[in-house]
Amino acid sequence: MNELPNTSIYLDSPRINQINDFLNMILSIAKENNTTLTADDVYYLLCRFNIKNNDHNKRNMIENLFYSWIDKFKGRNNINVFRAEHWRYFCQFTNKAHLVQGKDIKMYIPIDYDHLDKGVSELFNFMSSLNMTHASKVGLDLRNDNVVVRLPINDVENAYKIIEFCNNNKYIRSGLNQTNPFVPNYNNIGLMYEEGFSYNYEMAKGIATFINRNKHRNSVTIDDFNREFEYLFSDNEYYESIKTAYGEAIGLNKGQFQKNGKAVSLNTKELNYSQKKEIFLKAVSATYNKYGIEQVKFAILRAIKNNDYGYFTSANQNLRNRLKSNVSAQEMHNIIFDMVRNKFGVADVISLDVLINKFISISFDNTLVNNLNNICMATLQKYGIEQLKNALYSFYHFGITNRFTRRSNNPNDLTNYRDMLRSYDKVTFIDTIKNYISFSGINIENMKEDELMNYYADYLYSNMYLTTNDNMSRK
């Protein structure tokens, strides 16, 4: 097995001590709580390691800074500062962001709260004065990656200029927190190539496995971690990139950005159709789980029409960048087209909006059906069959939701059913009803929409009646 060497051979550094401290901190957490750590647990702690205690819980104040920056940079040349409606966690700073693709240079600039307002302003003033191409952001939480700058992958020269600026600017330099110790570090600025995945999250997965395997021990060291490195990461599709970045972080090998004074070429393999489809469906599922169906529709539409992938969630696995790096807008359209055609037999004569709605009904069939059934059954039980038919008719034709009951009959269920209905447009609504009543065996092919809704209501009523009688017969 090709193990990393013992730390005493190559480095005696505070960074090694920090890694030891971090590993033992999370080992202690796992032991004290008798729990199995997940990658999400470790990722949360990793992003907050080395942050001063008084820098937590400042979200409201940082959010106020967002509006201050947006106002301050309004009308400035070479920079656009905004907070996207569907991505409220970040304030974004961009210039020609479309030129920064999923494979790029990523810089972590961990500015503490006391220096954040002026430090961020001075940093992006400097970048805009040089007309740098970038897609950058500042997050709501104080973390060791709270300020992220992304540059085109070959723009090493500007990466060095930013590092030099931050270290020569006494105000920013005095406000820098430390990066997490697993990240390659240049004068306290995290700097690495981002190759369509989240290095921090992949590292968190390996660390979680390592701690769970060693929970019986009283302490661990970086040498223990290095001895298991191959086991932890060798099956990871990004193994070589992870090993290179980690080796650089701990001083084992020369930095990627120092080799020959220029960027290292990245060897990437073109994914096949199935792999691209898998990445797309993962991004769709993660976005749905976090934001709901409407966000999924909007994200797909923006990606296909505007080549804007910003409304998909990353879900801590950098899914957004993996999607952008590997699946073009046309390929995304083709995947959706193929799935709709395979399901319904036709796809080439419908609009993009309808195509996406059909895809949604395929992808979230069970969820859509179950949610609609729950809404309708609660309305039926509370107000009767005629009210349900009226509610279905009013929602389909006029978008009115208040004919349905607002709450479940279960007092412990606080779900707002009327809000849930916002996940259905007219096409998805009718398709969901069709998908459900098709199991009744009746031929619905020639039914008009109003007939379908009435049959659906009657079908739910008959099922409720049969269930009630069956329950009574067992008493």
C-alpha positions as CSV (number, residue, x, y, z in Angstrom):
1,M,0.0,0.0,0.0
2,N,1.3,3.4,-1.0
3,E,1.1,5.2,2.4
4,L,1.9,8.8,3.1
5,P,5.1,9.1,5.1
6,N,5.4,9.9,8.8
7,T,5.1,13.6,9.5
8,S,8.4,13.7,11.2
9,I,10.1,13.1,7.9
10,Y,8.8,16.2,6.1
11,L,7.2,18.8,8.4
12,D,7.2,20.1,12.0
13,S,4.5,22.8,11.7
14,P,1.6,24.3,13.6
15,R,-0.5,23.0,10.8
16,I,0.2,19.4,11.9
17,N,-0.8,20.4,15.4
18,Q,-4.0,21.9,14.1
19,I,-4.9,18.7,12.2
20,N,-4.1,16.6,15.3
21,D,-6.3,19.0,17.4
22,F,-9.2,18.8,14.9
23,L,-9.1,15.0,14.6
24,N,-9.1,14.6,18.4
25,M,-11.8,17.2,18.8
26,I,-14.2,15.3,16.6
27,L,-13.1,11.9,18.0
28,S,-14.1,13.3,21.4
29,I,-17.5,14.4,20.1
30,A,-18.1,11.0,18.6
31,K,-17.1,9.2,21.8
32,E,-19.0,11.5,24.2
33,N,-22.2,11.3,22.2
34,N,-21.7,7.6,21.3
35,T,-22.6,8.5,17.7
36,T,-21.5,7.6,14.2
37,L,-20.3,10.8,12.5
38,T,-21.5,11.7,9.0
39,A,-19.7,13.7,6.4
40,D,-22.1,16.6,7.1
41,D,-21.2,16.6,10.8
42,V,-17.5,16.8,9.9
43,Y,-18.0,19.3,7.2
44,Y,-19.9,21.6,9.5
45,L,-17.1,21.5,12.1
46,L,-14.3,21.7,9.5
47,C,-15.7,25.0,8.0
48,R,-15.8,26.5,11.5
49,F,-12.5,25.3,12.8
50,N,-10.1,28.1,13.9
51,I,-12.9,30.6,14.0
52,K,-12.9,32.8,17.1
53,N,-15.6,32.1,19.6
54,N,-17.1,35.6,19.4
55,D,-17.5,35.3,15.6
56,H,-20.6,33.0,15.7
57,N,-24.2,34.0,15.4
58,K,-23.8,37.3,13.6
59,R,-26.1,36.5,10.7
60,N,-28.4,39.5,11.1
61,M,-25.5,41.9,11.2
62,I,-23.8,40.3,8.2
63,E,-27.1,40.4,6.3
64,N,-27.1,44.2,6.8
65,L,-23.7,44.3,5.3
66,F,-25.1,42.6,2.2
67,Y,-27.4,45.5,1.6
68,S,-24.6,48.0,2.3
69,W,-22.3,46.4,-0.2
70,I,-25.0,46.2,-2.9
71,D,-25.6,49.9,-2.4
72,K,-21.9,50.8,-2.2
73,F,-21.0,49.1,-5.5
74,K,-24.1,50.1,-7.4
75,G,-23.1,51.6,-10.8
76,R,-19.4,50.7,-10.4
77,N,-17.5,49.5,-13.4
78,N,-16.3,45.9,-13.7
79,I,-18.3,44.6,-10.8
80,N,-21.9,43.5,-10.1
81,V,-23.0,43.0,-6.5
82,F,-26.3,41.3,-5.8
83,R,-28.2,38.8,-3.7
84,A,-30.0,36.3,-5.9
85,E,-33.7,35.7,-5.1
86,H,-33.2,32.0,-5.0
87,W,-29.8,31.9,-3.3
88,R,-30.2,34.2,-0.4
89,Y,-27.4,32.8,1.7
90,F,-24.7,34.6,-0.3
91,C,-24.0,38.1,-1.4
92,Q,-22.4,37.7,-4.9
93,F,-19.6,39.8,-6.4
94,T,-19.1,39.1,-10.1
95,N,-17.5,40.3,-13.3
96,K,-17.9,38.4,-16.5
97,A,-18.9,35.4,-14.3
98,H,-19.9,33.3,-17.3
99,L,-16.2,32.9,-18.1
100,V,-15.6,31.2,-14.8
101,Q,-16.6,27.6,-15.4
102,G,-16.9,24.6,-13.0
103,K,-13.1,24.0,-13.2
104,D,-11.5,27.1,-11.8
105,I,-9.1,28.6,-9.2
106,K,-10.8,28.8,-5.8
107,M,-9.5,31.1,-3.1
108,Y,-10.7,31.1,0.6
109,I,-10.2,34.5,2.3
110,P,-11.3,34.0,5.9
111,I,-12.0,37.6,7.1
112,D,-13.3,37.9,10.7
113,Y,-16.4,39.9,11.5
114,D,-14.7,43.0,12.8
115,H,-12.8,43.5,9.5
116,L,-15.5,42.1,7.2
117,D,-17.2,45.3,6.0
118,K,-14.2,47.3,5.1
119,G,-12.1,44.3,4.2
120,V,-14.6,43.0,1.6
121,S,-15.1,46.5,0.2
122,E,-11.3,47.0,-0.3
123,L,-10.8,43.5,-1.7
124,F,-13.4,43.9,-4.4
125,N,-12.5,47.5,-5.1
126,F,-9.0,46.3,-5.9
127,M,-10.3,43.4,-8.1
128,S,-12.6,45.7,-10.0
129,S,-9.8,48.3,-10.5
130,L,-7.9,45.6,-12.5
131,N,-11.1,44.4,-14.3
132,M,-10.5,40.9,-13.0
133,T,-12.9,38.2,-14.3
134,H,-14.3,36.3,-11.3
135,A,-17.4,34.8,-9.7
136,S,-17.1,35.5,-5.9
137,K,-19.4,35.4,-2.9
138,V,-19.6,36.2,0.8
139,G,-21.7,33.9,3.1
140,L,-24.0,34.7,6.0
141,D,-22.0,32.7,8.5
142,L,-18.5,33.4,9.9
143,R,-16.5,30.4,8.6
144,N,-13.0,29.8,7.4
145,D,-14.4,29.9,3.9
146,N,-16.8,32.8,4.3
147,V,-15.2,34.9,1.5
148,V,-14.7,32.9,-1.7
149,V,-13.1,34.2,-4.9
150,R,-13.2,32.1,-8.1
151,L,-11.1,32.9,-11.1
152,P,-10.7,31.3,-14.5
153,I,-8.6,28.3,-14.3
154,N,-5.5,29.7,-16.1
155,D,-5.6,33.1,-14.2
156,V,-2.8,32.2,-11.8
157,E,-1.3,35.7,-12.2
158,N,-4.4,37.4,-10.6
159,A,-4.5,34.8,-7.9
160,Y,-1.1,35.9,-6.8
161,K,-2.0,39.5,-7.1
162,I,-5.0,38.9,-4.7
163,I,-2.7,37.1,-2.2
164,E,-0.2,39.9,-2.4
165,F,-2.9,42.5,-2.0
166,C,-4.4,40.8,1.1
167,N,-1.0,40.4,2.8
168,N,0.2,43.9,2.0
169,N,-3.2,45.4,3.2
170,K,-2.6,45.8,6.9
171,Y,-6.3,46.1,7.7
172,I,-7.3,42.8,5.9
173,R,-4.1,41.0,7.1
174,S,-5.0,41.8,10.7
175,G,-8.5,40.4,10.3
176,L,-7.6,37.1,8.7
177,N,-8.8,34.0,10.5
178,Q,-6.9,30.8,9.7
179,T,-8.0,28.5,6.9
180,N,-8.9,24.9,7.8
181,P,-5.7,23.0,8.1
182,F,-6.5,20.5,5.3
183,V,-6.6,23.2,2.7
184,P,-3.5,24.3,0.7
185,N,-2.5,27.6,2.2
186,Y,-0.5,30.6,0.8
187,N,0.1,33.3,3.5
188,N,-3.2,32.4,5.2
189,I,-5.2,32.4,1.9
190,G,-6.6,29.1,0.9
191,L,-5.8,28.4,-2.8
192,M,-6.5,25.4,-4.9
193,Y,-7.9,24.2,-8.2
194,E,-11.6,23.3,-8.1
195,E,-12.2,20.4,-10.5
196,G,-16.0,20.1,-10.3
197,F,-16.1,18.8,-6.8
198,S,-15.9,20.1,-3.2
199,Y,-12.5,19.2,-1.8
200,N,-13.6,20.1,1.8
201,Y,-16.7,17.8,1.6
202,E,-14.8,14.9,0.1
203,M,-12.1,15.4,2.8
204,A,-14.9,15.5,5.4
205,K,-16.2,12.1,4.1
206,G,-12.8,10.5,4.6
207,I,-12.3,12.0,8.0
208,A,-15.8,10.8,9.2
209,T,-14.9,7.3,8.1
210,F,-11.5,7.5,9.8
211,I,-13.0,8.7,13.1
212,N,-15.8,6.0,13.0
213,R,-13.1,3.3,12.5
214,N,-11.0,4.6,15.4
215,K,-13.7,5.5,17.9
216,H,-12.4,2.9,20.3
217,R,-9.1,4.8,20.7
218,N,-8.4,7.5,23.2
219,S,-6.6,9.7,20.7
220,V,-5.4,9.8,17.1
221,T,-2.8,11.7,15.1
222,I,-2.1,12.8,11.6
223,D,0.2,9.8,11.2
224,D,-2.7,7.5,11.9
225,F,-4.8,9.4,9.3
226,N,-2.0,9.2,6.8
227,R,-1.6,5.4,7.3
228,E,-5.3,5.0,6.4
229,F,-5.3,7.6,3.6
230,E,-5.3,5.1,0.8
231,Y,-8.1,3.1,2.4
232,L,-10.2,6.2,3.0
233,F,-9.8,7.8,-0.5
234,S,-8.5,5.3,-3.0
235,D,-12.1,4.5,-4.3
236,N,-13.0,8.2,-4.5
237,E,-13.3,9.3,-8.2
238,Y,-11.3,12.5,-7.2
239,Y,-8.5,10.5,-5.4
240,E,-5.6,12.0,-7.3
241,S,-6.8,15.6,-6.8
242,I,-7.5,15.0,-3.1
243,K,-4.1,13.5,-2.5
244,T,-2.3,16.3,-4.4
245,A,-4.2,19.0,-2.5
246,Y,-3.8,17.3,0.9
247,G,-0.1,16.7,0.3
248,E,0.3,20.3,-0.5
249,A,-1.6,21.4,2.6
250,I,0.6,19.5,5.0
251,G,3.8,20.4,3.2
252,L,4.5,17.0,1.6
253,N,4.8,18.3,-1.9
254,K,5.3,21.5,-3.7
255,G,2.2,23.6,-4.3
256,Q,0.3,23.2,-7.6
257,F,0.6,26.9,-8.1
258,Q,4.4,26.9,-7.7
259,K,5.2,24.2,-10.2
260,N,7.1,25.8,-13.1
261,G,5.5,29.1,-12.1
262,K,2.3,28.3,-13.9
263,A,-0.9,26.3,-13.6
264,V,-0.8,22.6,-13.9
265,S,-2.9,21.1,-16.7
266,L,-5.8,19.1,-15.5
267,N,-6.5,15.7,-17.0
268,T,-10.2,15.2,-17.1
269,K,-12.2,12.4,-18.7
270,E,-15.4,13.0,-20.6
271,L,-18.3,11.4,-18.8
272,N,-20.7,9.1,-20.7
273,Y,-24.4,9.7,-21.0
274,S,-25.4,7.6,-18.0
275,Q,-22.9,9.4,-15.7
276,K,-24.1,12.8,-16.9
277,K,-27.7,11.7,-16.3
278,E,-26.9,10.6,-12.8
279,I,-25.2,13.9,-11.9
280,F,-28.2,15.8,-13.3
281,L,-30.8,13.7,-11.4
282,K,-28.8,14.0,-8.2
283,A,-28.8,17.8,-8.6
284,V,-32.5,17.8,-9.3
285,S,-33.2,15.6,-6.2
286,A,-31.0,17.7,-3.9
287,T,-32.6,20.9,-5.1
288,Y,-36.1,19.4,-4.6
289,N,-35.3,18.2,-1.1
290,K,-34.0,21.6,-0.1
291,Y,-36.3,24.1,-1.9
292,G,-39.2,22.2,-3.5
293,I,-40.6,21.6,-6.9
294,E,-41.0,25.2,-8.0
295,Q,-37.3,25.8,-7.5
296,V,-36.4,22.6,-9.5
297,K,-38.5,23.9,-12.4
298,F,-36.9,27.3,-12.3
299,A,-33.4,25.9,-12.0
300,I,-33.8,23.7,-15.0
301,L,-35.4,26.5,-17.1
302,R,-32.7,28.9,-16.2
303,A,-29.9,26.4,-17.0
304,I,-31.4,25.4,-20.4
305,K,-32.4,28.9,-21.5
306,N,-29.7,31.1,-20.0
307,N,-26.9,28.7,-19.2
308,D,-27.3,29.8,-15.5
309,Y,-26.8,26.9,-13.1
310,G,-27.0,29.1,-10.0
311,Y,-30.4,27.9,-8.8
312,F,-29.5,24.3,-8.3
313,T,-28.3,23.6,-4.8
314,S,-24.8,22.3,-4.1
315,A,-26.0,20.2,-1.2
316,N,-22.5,20.1,0.3
317,Q,-21.3,17.9,-2.5
318,N,-20.7,20.7,-5.0
319,L,-23.4,19.2,-7.2
320,R,-24.0,22.6,-8.9
321,N,-20.4,22.8,-10.1
322,R,-20.3,19.1,-11.1
323,L,-23.4,19.7,-13.1
324,K,-22.1,22.8,-14.8
325,S,-18.7,21.2,-15.5
326,N,-20.1,18.0,-17.0
327,V,-23.6,18.5,-18.3
328,S,-24.2,21.3,-20.9
329,A,-27.5,23.0,-21.3
330,Q,-28.2,21.0,-24.5
331,E,-27.3,17.7,-22.8
332,M,-29.6,18.6,-19.9
333,H,-32.4,19.2,-22.4
334,N,-31.6,15.9,-24.2
335,I,-31.8,13.9,-20.9
336,I,-35.2,15.4,-20.1
337,F,-36.4,14.9,-23.6
338,D,-35.4,11.2,-23.6
339,M,-37.1,10.6,-20.3
340,V,-40.3,12.2,-21.3
341,R,-40.3,10.4,-24.7
342,N,-39.7,7.1,-23.1
343,K,-42.6,7.6,-20.6
344,F,-45.2,9.3,-22.8
345,G,-44.1,8.3,-26.3
346,V,-43.9,11.8,-27.7
347,A,-41.8,14.9,-26.8
348,D,-40.9,16.7,-29.9
349,V,-44.1,18.7,-30.3
350,I,-44.3,20.2,-26.8
351,S,-42.9,23.5,-25.5
352,L,-39.9,23.6,-23.1
353,D,-42.2,24.6,-20.2
354,V,-44.5,21.6,-20.8
355,L,-41.4,19.3,-21.3
356,I,-40.1,20.3,-17.9
357,N,-43.5,19.8,-16.3
358,K,-43.7,16.3,-17.8
359,F,-40.2,15.6,-16.5
360,I,-41.2,16.8,-13.0
361,S,-44.3,14.5,-13.0
362,I,-42.0,11.5,-13.9
363,S,-39.3,12.4,-11.3
364,F,-41.6,13.2,-8.4
365,D,-44.6,11.0,-9.2
366,N,-45.0,9.4,-5.8
367,T,-44.4,12.6,-3.8
368,L,-46.8,14.6,-5.9
369,V,-49.5,12.0,-5.7
370,N,-49.1,11.4,-2.0
371,N,-49.2,15.2,-1.2
372,L,-52.2,15.8,-3.4
373,N,-54.1,12.8,-1.9
374,N,-53.3,14.0,1.6
375,I,-54.6,17.5,0.8
376,C,-57.8,16.2,-0.8
377,M,-58.5,13.6,1.8
378,A,-58.3,16.1,4.6
379,T,-60.6,18.4,2.7
380,L,-63.0,15.6,2.0
381,Q,-63.1,14.4,5.6
382,K,-63.7,17.9,6.9
383,Y,-66.1,19.4,4.3
384,G,-67.5,16.6,2.1
385,I,-67.4,15.5,-1.5
386,E,-69.0,18.6,-3.1
387,Q,-66.5,21.0,-1.4
388,L,-63.7,18.8,-2.7
389,K,-65.0,19.0,-6.2
390,N,-65.4,22.7,-6.0
391,A,-61.9,23.1,-4.6
392,L,-60.3,21.0,-7.4
393,Y,-62.2,23.0,-10.0
394,S,-61.3,26.4,-8.5
395,F,-57.6,25.5,-8.2
396,Y,-57.3,24.1,-11.7
397,H,-59.1,26.9,-13.5
398,F,-58.3,29.9,-11.3
399,G,-55.4,29.0,-9.1
400,I,-57.6,29.5,-5.9
401,T,-56.3,27.5,-3.0
402,N,-58.6,28.6,-0.1
403,R,-61.4,26.1,-1.0
404,F,-59.1,23.3,0.3
405,T,-58.6,22.9,4.0
406,R,-55.5,24.6,5.4
407,R,-54.5,22.0,7.9
408,S,-54.5,18.2,8.3
409,N,-57.0,16.7,10.7
410,N,-54.1,15.6,12.8
411,P,-53.5,18.4,15.4
412,N,-49.8,17.5,15.5
413,D,-49.3,18.1,11.8
414,L,-48.7,21.8,11.2
415,T,-48.2,21.4,7.4
416,N,-49.9,24.2,5.4
417,Y,-51.7,22.3,2.6
418,R,-52.5,25.5,0.7
419,D,-48.8,26.3,0.5
420,M,-48.1,22.8,-0.7
421,L,-50.4,23.3,-3.7
422,R,-48.0,25.9,-5.0
423,S,-45.9,23.0,-6.2
424,Y,-48.5,22.2,-8.9
425,D,-49.1,24.1,-12.1
426,K,-52.0,23.1,-14.3
427,V,-50.1,20.5,-16.2
428,T,-48.5,18.9,-13.2
429,F,-51.8,19.0,-11.3
430,I,-53.7,17.1,-14.0
431,D,-50.8,14.7,-14.7
432,T,-50.7,13.8,-11.0
433,I,-54.4,13.1,-10.9
434,K,-54.0,11.0,-14.1
435,N,-51.1,9.0,-12.6
436,Y,-53.2,8.2,-9.5
437,I,-56.5,7.2,-11.0
438,S,-54.9,5.2,-13.8
439,F,-54.5,2.5,-11.2
440,S,-58.3,2.2,-10.9
441,G,-58.4,0.4,-14.3
442,I,-60.8,2.9,-15.9
443,N,-60.0,4.3,-19.3
444,I,-59.1,7.9,-18.8
445,E,-57.7,8.6,-22.3
446,N,-60.7,10.6,-23.6
447,M,-61.6,12.3,-20.3
448,K,-61.6,16.1,-20.2
449,E,-60.0,17.8,-17.2
450,D,-63.3,18.5,-15.3
451,E,-64.3,14.9,-15.8
452,L,-60.9,13.7,-14.5
453,M,-61.2,15.9,-11.4
454,N,-64.7,14.7,-10.6
455,Y,-63.8,11.1,-11.1
456,Y,-60.7,11.6,-8.8
457,A,-62.9,13.1,-6.1
458,D,-65.4,10.3,-6.4
459,Y,-62.6,7.7,-6.3
460,L,-61.1,9.2,-3.2
461,Y,-64.6,9.2,-1.6
462,S,-65.3,5.6,-2.4
463,N,-61.9,4.6,-1.0
464,M,-62.5,6.5,2.2
465,Y,-66.0,5.0,2.5
466,L,-64.6,1.4,2.0
467,T,-61.8,2.1,4.5
468,T,-64.2,3.4,7.1
469,N,-66.6,0.5,6.8
470,D,-63.6,-2.0,6.9
471,N,-62.4,-0.4,10.1
472,M,-65.8,-0.5,11.7
473,S,-66.2,-4.2,10.8
474,R,-63.1,-5.0,12.8
475,K,-64.3,-3.3,16.0
